[in-house]
Every structure is written in C-alpha cells, then in structure tokens.
Amino acid sequence: MSAIRAVVFDLDGVIIDSEGVWEQVRRAYVAEHGRQFLPDSQDRMMGMSTGEWSAHLSHEVGVPRSPEQVAGDVLARMAQRYRAALPVIDGSVAVVRAMAERYPLALASSSARLLIDQVLDTAGLAGAFRVTLSTEEVPRGKPAPDVYEEAARRLGLPPAACAAVEDSSNGLRSAAAAGLAVVCVPHGVYPPAADALAAADMVLDGIADLTPEAVQKLR
C-alpha cells in the first residue's frame, strides 16, 4: 500500500450542505412541468454528471425540455440560490485549509464547473486546491471511477496514494472503484447505502473530525 500523499474532496455534502437544495430546486422544476420524480430519482441523481441528471429528468421523468435546456434552467436556479445564501457546512472551510497545509488537494465534484467556481470563490477556497474537476469533464459521472482517476492523474499520483472524502453512495462507490482510500462523512438526511458505506476505509461523525493525523492512519 502507498502512503497517502494527497486528499481529494467531494463538494456537495462534504464542504457545502447542498443536497437538499438540489432536491428542492429539481423537484420544483419538475413539478412546474407537470411531472414528478420517479421513486429512485433522488438517489440516482446524487453523483450523476450534469449531462446524466439532465437526461434523466428529460427522458425518464418526462420534463418536456431537452437535456441541454434542463441543465441550463436548473443550473441557473442553483447559482441564484448559492448567491442568496451559500450553505457551507460548519467547520468545512477550516478543515480544507488545514489539510492544504499538509497535503496537495483536489476537488472531484458532480457539480457543474460554473457552480464549483462560484462556491470556491464565495467560500474563499479557490486557492486551496491544486486540481478542481467536474464530472462534466470526464466520460462518466459517479459511481463510475472516472473523476477520481482523473483527479489523481492531474495530481501526478497513483490513486492508491490519494484519499477521497465523500458522503454519498455513488461518491463512495466511485472513489473505491478508482482505488483511493475512502473517508466517509455520512450525511444525516441522505445517508449512504450499506454496500457503499462498507467500501469506506474510515467513517467519521462529521467533517470537523477530518485531520491530517486521521488521514495518516488510512494506509
């Protein structure tokens, strides 16, 4: 096993408490078009890339707009919500800054590039990450390993030398499939499935418990 030499953070549910905002915005948008989520829509969309979740809403949920139109509509609403009030998780900014003093950091997010940049600028974290990556920029979204494999490649490290910090089922599956050491910080409202949680090397009660000393124990 390689010693951990870098840390890759997820964004939604780890740094910002945005999963509920995503659900509210997308449910309201779908309802405006006379449709409703499928029973598994919320779970499936957590981790999907922009192209994947917009196609789901268009083709499977039945919103009468193209995937490109759906993406543009929903992302505009998300950006507006973030401008009004960014839902930063208590302690997450301090944790990221502390980890950046010890390790090179990357961000591997299912959010669109425009939202990633807006969030990091607003939270004052734009300079903390050497690499920021959206699943828009890789062939497949989470749970596929693409975004974590590419984040490690851009850091110049093998995946086994990186730790991932995740909260969602698909995020945990993605990081584990890529071969990273996996730290899970479960979301209280959207907890990961049992099989995904079992892939984690470490489970923390909250993001404030993530320390360089904890990361050292992973390998």
C-alpha positions in Angstrom: 0.0 0.0 0.0 1.1 3.5 -0.7 1.2 6.2 2.0 -1.4 8.9 1.5 0.2 11.8 -0.3 -2.9 13.8 -1.4 -6.5 14.3 -0.5 -9.4 14.6 -2.9 -12.6 16.2 -1.6 -16.1 15.9 -2.9 -18.1 19.2 -2.8 -21.8 18.6 -2.3 -22.5 17.1 1.2 -18.9 17.5 2.3 -18.0 21.2 2.0 -21.5 22.6 1.4 -24.8 21.2 2.6 -26.4 21.4 -0.8 -28.0 18.0 -1.4 -31.3 19.4 0.0 -31.0 22.5 -2.2 -30.5 20.3 -5.3 -33.6 18.2 -4.4 -35.8 21.3 -3.7 -34.7 23.0 -7.0 -35.1 20.0 -9.2 -38.4 18.8 -7.6 -39.9 22.3 -8.0 -38.7 22.5 -11.6 -40.1 19.1 -12.5 -43.4 20.0 -10.8 -43.7 23.2 -12.8 -43.7 21.0 -15.9 -46.4 18.7 -14.6 -44.1 15.8 -13.8 -42.8 14.2 -10.6 -39.7 12.4 -9.5 -39.5 8.6 -10.1 -39.2 6.6 -6.8 -35.4 6.3 -7.2 -34.7 9.7 -9.0 -33.1 11.4 -6.0 -30.8 8.5 -5.1 -29.8 8.0 -8.7 -29.0 11.7 -9.4 -26.7 12.1 -6.4 -23.4 11.7 -8.2 -24.6 12.0 -11.8 -22.9 14.4 -14.0 -24.8 17.4 -15.4 -25.4 15.6 -18.7 -26.6 12.5 -16.9 -29.1 14.0 -14.5 -30.5 16.4 -17.1 -31.0 13.5 -19.4 -32.7 11.6 -16.6 -35.1 14.5 -16.0 -35.8 15.0 -19.7 -36.0 11.4 -20.9 -37.1 9.4 -17.9 -39.0 11.8 -15.7 -40.5 13.4 -18.8 -39.8 17.1 -18.5 -40.7 18.5 -22.0 -37.3 20.2 -22.5 -34.1 18.9 -24.0 -31.4 17.8 -21.6 -29.4 20.9 -22.5 -32.3 23.1 -21.7 -33.0 21.3 -18.5 -29.4 21.7 -17.4 -29.3 25.4 -18.2 -32.6 26.0 -16.4 -31.7 24.1 -13.2 -28.1 25.4 -13.0 -29.3 28.9 -13.3 -31.6 28.4 -10.3 -28.9 26.7 -8.3 -26.5 29.6 -9.0 -29.1 32.0 -7.8 -29.7 30.0 -4.6 -26.0 30.0 -3.9 -25.7 33.7 -4.5 -28.5 34.3 -2.0 -27.0 32.0 0.7 -24.2 29.5 0.3 -24.9 26.5 2.6 -21.4 26.0 3.9 -21.1 23.1 6.4 -19.8 24.3 9.7 -16.1 23.7 10.0 -15.5 22.5 6.4 -13.6 25.6 5.3 -11.2 25.4 8.2 -10.7 21.6 7.6 -9.9 22.2 3.9 -7.4 24.9 4.8 -5.7 22.8 7.4 -5.5 19.8 5.1 -4.0 22.1 2.4 -1.1 22.9 4.7 -0.2 19.2 4.8 -1.3 17.7 1.5 -1.9 18.7 -2.1 -5.7 18.8 -2.6 -8.0 18.1 -5.4 -11.8 18.5 -5.8 -13.8 15.9 -7.6 -17.4 17.1 -7.9 -20.5 16.2 -9.7 -21.5 19.8 -9.8 -21.1 21.8 -13.0 -17.9 23.9 -13.4 -19.8 27.2 -13.1 -21.1 26.1 -9.6 -17.8 24.8 -8.5 -16.0 28.0 -9.3 -18.8 30.1 -7.7 -18.8 28.0 -4.5 -15.0 28.1 -4.1 -14.8 31.8 -4.7 -17.6 32.6 -2.3 -16.1 30.3 0.4 -12.6 31.7 0.0 -11.2 28.3 -1.0 -10.3 28.9 -4.7 -6.6 28.8 -3.8 -6.7 25.7 -1.6 -7.0 23.1 -4.4 -4.3 22.3 -6.9 -6.9 20.5 -9.1 -10.6 21.1 -9.4 -12.6 18.7 -11.6 -16.2 18.4 -12.6 -17.8 15.1 -13.8 -18.7 17.2 -16.8 -15.0 16.9 -17.8 -14.8 13.1 -17.7 -16.7 10.5 -19.7 -18.9 9.2 -16.8 -20.2 10.6 -13.6 -20.1 8.8 -10.2 -20.4 5.9 -9.4 -18.0 5.3 -12.2 -14.4 5.9 -11.1 -13.6 8.4 -13.9 -13.5 11.6 -11.9 -11.3 10.2 -9.1 -8.9 8.5 -11.6 -8.5 11.8 -13.5 -8.1 13.8 -10.2 -5.2 11.5 -9.2 -3.7 11.7 -12.7 -3.7 15.5 -12.6 -2.1 15.4 -9.1 0.6 13.2 -10.6 -0.1 10.4 -8.2 -1.4 6.9 -8.4 -4.9 6.6 -7.0 -3.7 4.4 -4.1 -1.6 7.3 -2.8 -4.8 9.5 -2.5 -7.6 9.7 0.0 -11.1 10.6 -1.0 -13.6 12.4 1.3 -17.2 11.5 0.4 -20.7 11.4 1.7 -23.0 9.8 -0.8 -23.4 6.3 -2.0 -22.4 7.0 -5.6 -19.4 9.1 -4.4 -18.2 6.3 -2.1 -18.5 3.8 -4.9 -16.7 6.0 -7.4 -13.7 6.6 -5.1 -13.4 3.0 -4.1 -13.6 1.8 -7.7 -10.8 4.2 -8.6 -8.6 2.7 -5.8 -8.4 5.6 -3.4 -8.5 5.2 0.3 -12.1 6.3 1.2 -13.2 8.5 4.1 -16.9 8.7 4.6 -18.6 11.6 6.3 -22.3 10.4 6.1 -25.0 12.9 5.5 -27.7 12.9 8.1 -30.6 13.3 5.7 -29.2 11.4 2.8 -27.2 8.5 4.4 -25.2 6.2 2.1 -26.4 2.7 1.3 -24.9 -0.2 3.3 -22.9 -1.5 0.4 -21.4 1.9 -0.3 -20.6 2.5 3.3 -18.9 -0.9 3.5 -16.4 0.4 0.9 -15.1 3.1 3.2 -11.8 2.7 5.0 -12.8 5.3 7.7 -16.2 6.7 8.8 -16.3 10.0 10.6 -19.1 11.6 12.6 -18.5 15.0 10.9 -16.2 16.9 8.7 -14.5 18.5 11.7 -13.1 15.1 12.6 -11.0 15.0 9.4 -7.5 15.8 10.4 -4.0 15.2 8.9 -3.5 12.7 11.7 -6.7 10.8 10.8 -5.6 10.7 7.1 -2.2 9.3 8.1 -3.9 6.2 9.6 -5.6 5.2 6.3 -2.6 3.3 4.9 
